[in-house]
Amino acid sequence: MKTNFLICIYLLGIGYLNRNIILPKLSPDTIVDTYHGHQIEDSYRKIENLDDPEVKKWLEAQENYTRNELNKISKRGYLIDKQRDFDARNVISVSDLYITKEDDYFYIKSNVKDGNAKLFYKKGIKGQETLLFDVELFRPNGEYIINYSKPSWDGSKVVIGLTKNDEEISELFVIDVHSKKISQPITKNSWPSAIGGIQWLPDNSGFTYVHLPITDNKSNKFLLNTKSVLHLFNDDPKHTIELLSKNNNPKLKILKEDFPVVSILDNTDQYIFGEIRGASPYADTYYSQDKFKNLFWKSLFTKDEKIKKFRVVHDSIIYLTANNASNFEIRKTSILNPDFKNPITIVKELPESVIKDFVLTSKGLFFSTTTNGVVADLYRKDHNGLTKIKLPKVFGSINLSAKSKEHDDLWITTKGWMNGATRYRFDHNSNLLIEENITPKADFPEFNDLIVEELLVKSHDGEDIPLSLVYKKGIKKDGSNPVMLRGYGSYGFSMFPYFSPSILTWVLEGGIFATPHVRGGGEKGENWHLGGYKTTKPNTWKDLISCTEYLIYKKYSSANKTVIWSASAGGILIGRALTERPDLFAVAIIESGSMNMIRSEIQPNGANNIKEFGTVKIKEEFEALLEMDAYHHIKNGVSYPATLITTGLNDPRVVAWDPAKFAVKLQAANSSQNPILFSVDMKGGHGFDTSKANAYKKRADVLSFALWQTGHPEYQPKE
């Protein structure tokens, strides 16, 4: 049953009255939806039509008002300049590093002075660097960036993806490494940075990618019925061979929201793999030994086996699994006759640490672990048994990379709260890590006096929640320190230690930076993820509330000095903490957040997220979605904290109307004098593929707003 009501109101909170600010009128369209006997009012359904002229005008007015308010903040410009200064010390930053078996290095390098990311190549770590592609010469309007690259197995070609204005959807080109000739566009319908990537054929004669039939993120068909296709060189670029899809493989029962991905793990493997992926760390997986033009898919394992990663050795797979092992185990079974009930266990589950990743080399299997998501270790398993590798210092996280199982090359990249990414080569003779960075490391002496403190905090149900703190040496625990808590808690994604000079500016300005490793993430294994998943999702924001209460109780901070911040699915974390305990926080910051969860599955990317959050079609899951829906937990007349909400109109992950509905309702319901600001990037997306200048601006918005609202005297607005 649906009932329509037209209500005309002024969108202003009482906090704006004393400043004579009147935001534009809007005529929301109230709908009453019935779910499993529950009648749910939605007063701002009209905003879901982003093309409505009235809605457009309101969005533009919100951005103009918010920009005006943020630009008044003293020292906001200083934060932008500080980010430029920090980046300038790096001089050059490198990402997307690929090393072929022939020791060809491919990487994207940014010169901080112009902010332009370019693709480079060199032979070996000490080879002569060669520029392969400069997007500014190819598309000189400044709207495009490189958001993906992948070389062929022999290093003769490389695929690059270009995206415009943070839209993320890529236009794919192929570059010949020797001639530097750039092909005509292969496709404009791919998203390799998020879905499937590029998979080169073993003989380098072509590659597979996931094709999106519709790339308009406002269409209700966006991200539906995607398909894995094969592009062969010397073919018409428009001609592709369909390899795996709902239409092409009806017996596999692929859903319209699934992402069918074809994987080629190594050019020496005899098998091709098909994975049915989505918003889950696990996938239904098939294999084939047939030629690409006539694939016959056989089932290998289902997502119920909880296999996160696998690699091929002859006719066996070695795999990382959480099945009956919450902290993960490394096991082995046959491909042709798999027996997942009785596999060979290579590395048993560790009682206190989670096995994060593994690689195969000619010198054995290497794997990394994490304890509470904040301390990393490295191990080797070979014919001599299990060996723990001695590390030169304590690392927060370790990422592994290797050429192949036939080569002995092994690299690890480490990160920590106080040190940026550092790359090491493992020396098998000395068992030592030898630093081998592509570019020189920058020096940040202003952070030398900062302290990292790792704590365990009891949550509402007695569970120990890891809480990471970074602050200046010698702070007083008298409740006067502003604290910024940044968490996430979805998809089993872990908030591993990372070094961000721009975020640490908060600490230099007298604050404490805190990371609560809440449930729903993966810091303490698969059970940690399931502890904040669908019906258990309230643990996610209750863990954040408990960590905040602890910091106040121990006088690290006080309620009028606390800031909570997250993005995307982290909007559930912040939105529900904010609506459940508005008295506990001074500031809430939500970037491109998921706020209206009972409407999430109608979004273009929503059907896939049913796997993580649930569906309204099932009563128990609807009730869970309603409980995690921050929009529907806003109450009229409540004193809410100062809040900054952001979105991008081209966001392909969280549609802009989702945070927009939350913003308008919070503005109308708020009884405090705290500002509720809504920033709308008219050209932006989710924030992944944005220019440096735009990234500086957005980070300065967050930090300056938080410093303003927690009372820093140097960040008060100039009228």
NORPEPE-V126424 format. One record per residue. N is the residue number from 1. RES is the residue in three letters. D_LAST is the distance of its C-alpha to the last C-alpha in Angstrom with 1 decimal. Layout:
n={N,N}
res={RES,RES}
d_last={D_LAST,D_LAST}
//
This chain:
n={1,2,3,4,5,6,7,8,9,10,11,12,13,14,15,16,17,18,19,20,21,22,23,24,25,26,27,28,29,30,31,32,33,34,35,36,37,38,39,40,41,42,43,44,45,46,47,48,49,50,51,52,53,54,55,56,57,58,59,60,61,62,63,64,65,66,67,68,69,70,71,72,73,74,75,76,77,78,79,80,81,82,83,84,85,86,87,88,89,90,91,92,93,94,95,96,97,98,99,100,101,102,103,104,105,106,107,108,109,110,111,112,113,114,115,116,117,118,119,120,121,122,123,124,125,126,127,128,129,130,131,132,133,134,135,136,137,138,139,140,141,142,143,144,145,146,147,148,149,150,151,152,153,154,155,156,157,158,159,160,161,162,163,164,165,166,167,168,169,170,171,172,173,174,175,176,177,178,179,180,181,182,183,184,185,186,187,188,189,190,191,192,193,194,195,196,197,198,199,200,201,202,203,204,205,206,207,208,209,210,211,212,213,214,215,216,217,218,219,220,221,222,223,224,225,226,227,228,229,230,231,232,233,234,235,236,237,238,239,240,241,242,243,244,245,246,247,248,249,250,251,252,253,254,255,256,257,258,259,260,261,262,263,264,265,266,267,268,269,270,271,272,273,274,275,276,277,278,279,280,281,282,283,284,285,286,287,288,289,290,291,292,293,294,295,296,297,298,299,300,301,302,303,304,305,306,307,308,309,310,311,312,313,314,315,316,317,318,319,320,321,322,323,324,325,326,327,328,329,330,331,332,333,334,335,336,337,338,339,340,341,342,343,344,345,346,347,348,349,350,351,352,353,354,355,356,357,358,359,360,361,362,363,364,365,366,367,368,369,370,371,372,373,374,375,376,377,378,379,380,381,382,383,384,385,386,387,388,389,390,391,392,393,394,395,396,397,398,399,400,401,402,403,404,405,406,407,408,409,410,411,412,413,414,415,416,417,418,419,420,421,422,423,424,425,426,427,428,429,430,431,432,433,434,435,436,437,438,439,440,441,442,443,444,445,446,447,448,449,450,451,452,453,454,455,456,457,458,459,460,461,462,463,464,465,466,467,468,469,470,471,472,473,474,475,476,477,478,479,480,481,482,483,484,485,486,487,488,489,490,491,492,493,494,495,496,497,498,499,500,501,502,503,504,505,506,507,508,509,510,511,512,513,514,515,516,517,518,519,520,521,522,523,524,525,526,527,528,529,530,531,532,533,534,535,536,537,538,539,540,541,542,543,544,545,546,547,548,549,550,551,552,553,554,555,556,557,558,559,560,561,562,563,564,565,566,567,568,569,570,571,572,573,574,575,576,577,578,579,580,581,582,583,584,585,586,587,588,589,590,591,592,593,594,595,596,597,598,599,600,601,602,603,604,605,606,607,608,609,610,611,612,613,614,615,616,617,618,619,620,621,622,623,624,625,626,627,628,629,630,631,632,633,634,635,636,637,638,639,640,641,642,643,644,645,646,647,648,649,650,651,652,653,654,655,656,657,658,659,660,661,662,663,664,665,666,667,668,669,670,671,672,673,674,675,676,677,678,679,680,681,682,683,684,685,686,687,688,689,690,691,692,693,694,695,696,697,698,699,700,701,702,703,704,705,706,707,708,709,710,711,712,713,714,715,716,717,718,719}
res={MET,LYS,THR,ASN,PHE,LEU,ILE,CYS,ILE,TYR,LEU,LEU,GLY,ILE,GLY,TYR,LEU,ASN,ARG,ASN,ILE,ILE,LEU,PRO,LYS,LEU,SER,PRO,ASP,THR,ILE,VAL,ASP,THR,TYR,HIS,GLY,HIS,GLN,ILE,GLU,ASP,SER,TYR,ARG,LYS,ILE,GLU,ASN,LEU,ASP,ASP,PRO,GLU,VAL,LYS,LYS,TRP,LEU,GLU,ALA,GLN,GLU,ASN,TYR,THR,ARG,ASN,GLU,LEU,ASN,LYS,ILE,SER,LYS,ARG,GLY,TYR,LEU,ILE,ASP,LYS,GLN,ARG,ASP,PHE,ASP,ALA,ARG,ASN,VAL,ILE,SER,VAL,SER,ASP,LEU,TYR,ILE,THR,LYS,GLU,ASP,ASP,TYR,PHE,TYR,ILE,LYS,SER,ASN,VAL,LYS,ASP,GLY,ASN,ALA,LYS,LEU,PHE,TYR,LYS,LYS,GLY,ILE,LYS,GLY,GLN,GLU,THR,LEU,LEU,PHE,ASP,VAL,GLU,LEU,PHE,ARG,PRO,ASN,GLY,GLU,TYR,ILE,ILE,ASN,TYR,SER,LYS,PRO,SER,TRP,ASP,GLY,SER,LYS,VAL,VAL,ILE,GLY,LEU,THR,LYS,ASN,ASP,GLU,GLU,ILE,SER,GLU,LEU,PHE,VAL,ILE,ASP,VAL,HIS,SER,LYS,LYS,ILE,SER,GLN,PRO,ILE,THR,LYS,ASN,SER,TRP,PRO,SER,ALA,ILE,GLY,GLY,ILE,GLN,TRP,LEU,PRO,ASP,ASN,SER,GLY,PHE,THR,TYR,VAL,HIS,LEU,PRO,ILE,THR,ASP,ASN,LYS,SER,ASN,LYS,PHE,LEU,LEU,ASN,THR,LYS,SER,VAL,LEU,HIS,LEU,PHE,ASN,ASP,ASP,PRO,LYS,HIS,THR,ILE,GLU,LEU,LEU,SER,LYS,ASN,ASN,ASN,PRO,LYS,LEU,LYS,ILE,LEU,LYS,GLU,ASP,PHE,PRO,VAL,VAL,SER,ILE,LEU,ASP,ASN,THR,ASP,GLN,TYR,ILE,PHE,GLY,GLU,ILE,ARG,GLY,ALA,SER,PRO,TYR,ALA,ASP,THR,TYR,TYR,SER,GLN,ASP,LYS,PHE,LYS,ASN,LEU,PHE,TRP,LYS,SER,LEU,PHE,THR,LYS,ASP,GLU,LYS,ILE,LYS,LYS,PHE,ARG,VAL,VAL,HIS,ASP,SER,ILE,ILE,TYR,LEU,THR,ALA,ASN,ASN,ALA,SER,ASN,PHE,GLU,ILE,ARG,LYS,THR,SER,ILE,LEU,ASN,PRO,ASP,PHE,LYS,ASN,PRO,ILE,THR,ILE,VAL,LYS,GLU,LEU,PRO,GLU,SER,VAL,ILE,LYS,ASP,PHE,VAL,LEU,THR,SER,LYS,GLY,LEU,PHE,PHE,SER,THR,THR,THR,ASN,GLY,VAL,VAL,ALA,ASP,LEU,TYR,ARG,LYS,ASP,HIS,ASN,GLY,LEU,THR,LYS,ILE,LYS,LEU,PRO,LYS,VAL,PHE,GLY,SER,ILE,ASN,LEU,SER,ALA,LYS,SER,LYS,GLU,HIS,ASP,ASP,LEU,TRP,ILE,THR,THR,LYS,GLY,TRP,MET,ASN,GLY,ALA,THR,ARG,TYR,ARG,PHE,ASP,HIS,ASN,SER,ASN,LEU,LEU,ILE,GLU,GLU,ASN,ILE,THR,PRO,LYS,ALA,ASP,PHE,PRO,GLU,PHE,ASN,ASP,LEU,ILE,VAL,GLU,GLU,LEU,LEU,VAL,LYS,SER,HIS,ASP,GLY,GLU,ASP,ILE,PRO,LEU,SER,LEU,VAL,TYR,LYS,LYS,GLY,ILE,LYS,LYS,ASP,GLY,SER,ASN,PRO,VAL,MET,LEU,ARG,GLY,TYR,GLY,SER,TYR,GLY,PHE,SER,MET,PHE,PRO,TYR,PHE,SER,PRO,SER,ILE,LEU,THR,TRP,VAL,LEU,GLU,GLY,GLY,ILE,PHE,ALA,THR,PRO,HIS,VAL,ARG,GLY,GLY,GLY,GLU,LYS,GLY,GLU,ASN,TRP,HIS,LEU,GLY,GLY,TYR,LYS,THR,THR,LYS,PRO,ASN,THR,TRP,LYS,ASP,LEU,ILE,SER,CYS,THR,GLU,TYR,LEU,ILE,TYR,LYS,LYS,TYR,SER,SER,ALA,ASN,LYS,THR,VAL,ILE,TRP,SER,ALA,SER,ALA,GLY,GLY,ILE,LEU,ILE,GLY,ARG,ALA,LEU,THR,GLU,ARG,PRO,ASP,LEU,PHE,ALA,VAL,ALA,ILE,ILE,GLU,SER,GLY,SER,MET,ASN,MET,ILE,ARG,SER,GLU,ILE,GLN,PRO,ASN,GLY,ALA,ASN,ASN,ILE,LYS,GLU,PHE,GLY,THR,VAL,LYS,ILE,LYS,GLU,GLU,PHE,GLU,ALA,LEU,LEU,GLU,MET,ASP,ALA,TYR,HIS,HIS,ILE,LYS,ASN,GLY,VAL,SER,TYR,PRO,ALA,THR,LEU,ILE,THR,THR,GLY,LEU,ASN,ASP,PRO,ARG,VAL,VAL,ALA,TRP,ASP,PRO,ALA,LYS,PHE,ALA,VAL,LYS,LEU,GLN,ALA,ALA,ASN,SER,SER,GLN,ASN,PRO,ILE,LEU,PHE,SER,VAL,ASP,MET,LYS,GLY,GLY,HIS,GLY,PHE,ASP,THR,SER,LYS,ALA,ASN,ALA,TYR,LYS,LYS,ARG,ALA,ASP,VAL,LEU,SER,PHE,ALA,LEU,TRP,GLN,THR,GLY,HIS,PRO,GLU,TYR,GLN,PRO,LYS,GLU}
d_last={49.4,46.2,44.7,41.9,39.4,36.8,33.7,30.8,27.6,23.9,22.4,19.7,19.7,19.3,16.3,14.4,15.7,13.6,10.5,12.9,13.1,16.7,18.2,21.4,24.7,27.4,31.0,32.1,35.8,37.1,40.2,42.6,44.4,47.4,48.1,51.3,51.2,47.4,45.4,41.8,39.2,36.7,34.2,32.4,35.4,34.4,31.7,34.6,35.3,32.6,34.2,33.6,31.5,29.6,28.9,27.9,25.4,23.9,23.8,22.1,19.4,18.9,18.5,16.1,13.8,14.2,13.8,10.4,9.4,11.3,10.3,6.8,9.1,10.1,13.8,14.2,15.8,18.0,19.4,20.5,22.0,23.7,25.4,26.7,28.0,29.8,31.3,32.3,34.4,36.4,36.9,38.8,38.6,41.6,41.9,44.6,47.5,51.0,54.2,57.4,60.9,61.7,58.8,56.6,53.0,50.4,46.6,43.2,41.5,37.9,37.2,33.7,33.2,33.4,32.9,36.1,38.5,42.1,45.4,47.9,51.5,53.8,57.2,57.0,54.4,55.5,56.1,54.7,51.4,51.5,48.6,49.6,46.6,43.3,41.2,39.4,42.8,43.9,40.8,38.7,35.9,33.8,33.8,36.6,37.2,40.4,40.2,43.9,47.0,50.6,53.6,57.1,59.6,61.3,58.0,59.2,56.4,52.8,50.9,47.2,44.6,41.8,38.9,36.2,32.4,32.9,35.5,37.9,41.0,43.0,45.1,48.1,49.9,52.7,53.0,56.4,55.9,58.6,58.1,54.3,55.0,52.4,53.8,52.8,50.5,52.5,50.3,46.8,47.4,46.9,44.4,46.1,43.2,43.3,46.7,50.0,49.3,52.0,55.5,57.9,61.6,63.9,65.4,62.0,63.2,60.2,57.5,56.3,52.9,51.4,51.2,48.6,50.1,46.7,43.5,41.1,39.0,38.5,42.3,44.1,46.6,44.2,45.6,48.8,52.3,51.4,54.5,55.6,57.2,59.1,58.5,61.5,61.4,63.5,62.8,60.8,57.1,57.0,60.0,59.4,61.7,60.5,61.1,59.5,58.0,58.4,60.4,62.6,63.3,63.8,65.9,63.0,61.1,57.8,55.0,52.9,49.7,51.5,51.0,54.5,54.4,57.4,57.5,59.7,59.3,61.5,63.6,66.7,66.4,68.9,66.6,63.7,61.4,59.6,56.7,55.2,51.7,48.5,45.8,48.2,49.3,52.9,54.9,58.2,60.0,63.0,65.1,67.4,69.9,70.5,69.5,66.2,67.7,69.5,67.6,69.0,66.5,68.0,66.0,65.3,63.0,60.6,57.1,58.8,60.1,56.5,57.0,53.9,55.5,59.1,61.0,64.6,67.5,70.7,71.2,68.9,65.3,63.5,60.6,57.7,57.8,56.4,59.4,60.8,58.8,55.1,54.5,56.3,59.7,61.1,64.2,66.7,68.8,70.7,69.1,72.4,73.3,70.1,70.5,67.2,68.9,71.0,69.1,69.6,66.9,65.9,63.1,63.0,59.9,58.4,57.8,54.5,53.0,52.3,53.9,51.1,52.9,56.1,57.7,61.3,62.7,66.3,66.0,65.1,62.3,59.0,56.5,53.2,52.1,49.1,49.0,46.2,44.4,43.5,46.7,48.8,52.5,54.9,58.5,61.6,64.4,67.6,71.3,70.9,68.8,65.2,63.4,60.0,58.5,57.4,53.8,52.4,49.4,47.8,46.2,43.7,45.0,47.8,48.3,51.8,53.1,56.7,58.6,61.2,63.9,66.3,64.1,63.3,59.8,57.2,53.5,51.0,47.2,45.5,41.9,40.4,37.1,37.3,39.2,38.7,41.5,44.7,47.8,51.3,54.8,57.4,60.5,63.5,65.8,63.7,61.7,58.6,55.2,54.7,51.2,51.1,47.6,47.2,44.5,43.8,41.6,38.3,37.6,34.6,35.4,32.0,33.3,36.6,35.6,34.6,36.9,38.0,39.3,41.2,41.7,43.5,42.0,44.0,42.7,43.4,47.0,47.8,47.2,46.0,42.6,41.9,38.5,37.4,34.9,33.5,31.9,32.0,35.2,35.2,32.4,32.9,33.7,32.0,29.7,26.6,26.4,24.2,26.7,26.4,29.4,30.3,33.5,35.3,38.7,40.4,43.4,44.7,42.1,41.6,38.5,40.5,39.0,37.0,35.1,31.6,29.8,26.5,26.8,28.1,24.9,23.9,26.8,26.0,22.6,24.7,25.4,28.6,29.4,32.0,34.2,36.2,39.3,39.6,42.6,42.7,42.4,45.5,45.0,48.1,50.1,51.0,51.1,47.4,46.5,48.7,47.1,43.9,45.5,45.9,47.2,46.2,42.6,41.1,42.1,39.3,36.4,38.4,38.9,35.1,34.8,37.7,36.2,32.8,34.8,36.9,33.9,32.7,36.3,36.9,33.6,32.2,29.1,28.1,27.0,23.4,23.4,25.3,24.2,26.7,26.7,29.2,30.0,32.7,35.4,33.3,31.3,34.2,33.7,30.0,30.2,33.1,32.0,28.8,30.7,33.6,31.6,28.0,28.3,29.0,25.8,22.1,21.3,23.4,23.1,25.7,26.2,28.7,30.2,33.4,32.4,34.9,38.2,40.7,39.7,39.6,43.1,42.6,40.1,41.6,41.6,42.2,46.0,46.2,44.0,46.5,48.3,45.6,44.1,46.8,47.5,47.1,50.8,52.0,51.5,50.8,48.4,46.6,46.1,44.7,42.3,41.1,40.6,38.4,36.5,33.0,32.1,35.0,34.1,30.8,31.4,29.7,28.1,27.6,24.7,23.8,21.8,18.6,20.1,19.5,22.4,23.3,26.2,27.8,29.7,32.6,33.0,36.8,36.8,34.4,34.0,30.4,31.1,31.8,28.3,27.0,29.2,28.0,24.3,24.9,27.1,24.9,21.9,24.4,26.1,23.3,23.3,20.7,17.0,16.7,15.2,18.1,17.1,19.8,19.8,22.7,24.1,26.0,28.5,28.6,31.1,31.5,30.1,33.4,34.0,30.7,29.9,28.7,25.5,24.7,25.8,23.5,20.5,21.6,22.3,19.0,17.4,19.8,19.4,15.7,15.3,18.2,17.0,13.6,15.7,18.4,16.4,16.5,14.6,13.9,12.4,9.5,6.2,3.8,0.0}
//
